[in-house]
Amino acid sequence: MTPDSARSAARAVDDHPAMDQVARVGLVAFGVVHLVLGWIVIQLAFGDRENKADSTGAVRELAQQPFGEAMVWAVGIGMALLAVWQVLEAAVGHRQEDDTARLRKRVTSLGKAVVYAVIAGSAIKVVMGSSSSQKDGTTPLSAKILDLPLGQVIMGLVALGIAAVGGYLVFKGATDRFLKDIEAGGASGRVGTAYIWLGRCGYVAKGAAIVGVAALFAYAAITHEPEKSGGIDEALLTVLDQPFGPFLTGLFGAGFVAFGLFCFAWARHIDR
C-alpha cells in the first residue's frame, strides 16, 4: 500500500459514521473516569487520603465496586477507542482548517491520544492485577530529566508545556470554546444551559489542576529537587495543605464531576 492510498483509507475510516459511535463510547468511558476521580478528590477534601487522586486511582476505585472488573474492562476498551479516534484525527483530521491551525490541532490530537492510551493501559494493568500503585524502586522521570545536561532547563520547559495545556483548558472553559465540539442543538434550552455550565466548571477545574502540576515541575526545576514534582494527586495534596485547602480541594472535586457529566453530554451531541 502506498502512502497516498494509506492516507485515503485513514480518511475514509475517520469520515465513516461509525466513528461517531466509537467516539461516543470513548467519551462515556472518559466521563466515568472523571466522575470517579471527582469523588476521590471530594473524599480527599474530607481527609481520606487512601486513594490516589488521578486517573489510575480512579480506575482502581472503580475496580473495587460491584461488577468492578467488568466496568474497568469497559473503561479500558472505551479509552482505547478514544485513543484510536484521536490517532486518526492526528493523521488525517482537521482538514477544514488552514495549515497552521491544522498542524496545531493534529499535534493536540496526538497528545490526547497518548493520554487516552495511558488511561487505557492503566485499566488493563488494574484488571490484570498489577500492583503498580506500589513503589518499585525505579527512578522517577523527573529525576532522570534533572540528571541530564541542562536538566533544569528541560524541566522548566516541561513545566511551561504543562502550564500551557492547563491554561488553554481554563481558557476553553471560560470562553465556551468547548461548544465547538458539540452540536448546536445540544447547547439550547434548559438542558443545553446545564451542559454549558458543566463544561465551564469542568474545563476550568481541570485546567487549574494541571496548572498546579506545572507549578510543581517548575519548583522542582528551580530547586533541583525531583521529589517536589508530581501529578494531579500531588498538586491537590499541596492545595489541601493551604489555608482553606479542604474547601478549594472540594471545589476541584466538584469540577471533575462536572467535567465527567459534560463528557456524557458531549457523547450525546458530538460534532466531529
SULHU-V449262 format. One line per field, one symbol per residue. phi: phi as a letter, one per 30 degrees, with the letter a starting at -180 (. if undefined). psi: psi as a letter, one per 30 degrees, with the letter a starting at -180 (. if undefined). burial: I if it has 9 or more other ideal C-beta (glycine too) atoms within 8 Angstrom, else O. A space follows every 50 residues. Layout:
phi->???
psi->???
burial->???
This chain:
phi->.dedddddddddddddeddddeddedddddddeddddddddddddcjccd cddbdddddddddddeieddddedddddddddddeddddddbdhdddded ddddddddddddedddddddddddddddidcddcdcidddedddddddeh edddddddddddddddddddddddcidddddbdeddccidddddedddde ddddddddddddddddddddddchbddddlcdeddddddddceieedddd ddddddddddddedddddcdbd
psi->kleeeeeeeeeeeefkfffeeeeeeeeeeeeeeeeeeeeeeeeefggjge kkiaeeeeeeeefflkgeeeeeeeeeeeeeeeeeeeeeeeegahffllee eeeeeeeeeeeeeeeeeeeeeeeeeefggkhffkkgglkleeeeefflkh eeeeeeeeeeeeeeeeeeeeeeefggffffflleffglaeeeeeeeeeee eeeeeeeeeeeeeeeeeeeeeefhjffflaaeeeeeeeeeglkgeeeeee eeeeeeeeeeeeeeeeeehkj.
burial->OOOOOIIOIIIOIIOOOOIIOIIIIIIIIIIIIIIIIIIIIIIIIOOOOO IIIIIIIIIIIIIOOOOIOOIIIIIIIIIIIIIIIIIIIIIIIIOOOOOO IIOOIIIOIIIIIIOIIIIIOIIIIIIOOOOIOOOOOOOIOIIIIIOOOO IIOIIIOIIIOIIOIIIIIIIIIIOIOIIOOIOOOIIOOOOIIOIIIIII IIIIIIIIIIIIIIIIIIIIIOOOOIOIIOOIIIIIIIIIOOOOIIOIII IIIIIIIIIIIIIIIIIOIIOO
